[in-house]
Amino acid sequence: HTVRPLRGDTKLEELRATIDSSFGAGGQTRTSRVTPDGMVNLPAIGAVPAQGLTLPELKLEVDERYRQVVRGIEVTPDLRTRAPAYIYVVGEVRQAGRFTLEGPTTVMQSIALAGGWNPGGNLRQIVIFRRGEDWRLMATQINLLGPLNGRQPCPADEIWLRDCDIVVVPKRPIQIANEFIDMVFTRGIYGTLP
């Protein structure tokens, strides 16, 4: 008779083999990226939501999902690098565009990043667009005319910007009216005459 020992938990062994880094970083590690939709893909359990979770919260979620598949796995998440955060400044600024958030940034600082405002900019009605937790687009309007012209201290409604916020410095109403008059009357009527 030949006696063969029964294998232990084969699922556990297979999973450990997929995360074996003996020849790379060493030990049982695996590097995974969080996808743009906020998910992290892990062996045996697939996609796990990671966006908005702290590392301890992510650990609880991943450990519970592994517990449902196989016993004996405990995960310790480690954040190696954070994706860059950006803000967008558009409208009546000197250099509209996307800017990297390298630290806490206010709306006034974002306008400075964009090279300042153009003479026709409506600093009384600056709008900040932001996505809420439910992905609904929200808009906040603030008045920075006094502070940006040095006539009053920083306003109470100045806000800190977050990743993907859009700052819009609109045109002044008089400038919009002038452009309309120029377009309709000057270019419209005289533009059709030979």
Buried (B, 14 or more C-beta within 10 A) or exposed (E): EEEEEEEEEEBBEEBBEEBBEEEEEEEBEEEEEBEEEEBBEBBBBEEBEBEEBEEEEBBEBBBEBBEEBBEEBEBEBEEEEEEEBBBBBBBBBEEBEEBEBEEEBBBBBBBBBBEEBBEBBBBBBBBBBBBEEEEEEEEEEBBBBBBBEEEEEEBEEBBEBEEBBBBBBBBBEEBEEEEEEEEEEEEEEEEEEE
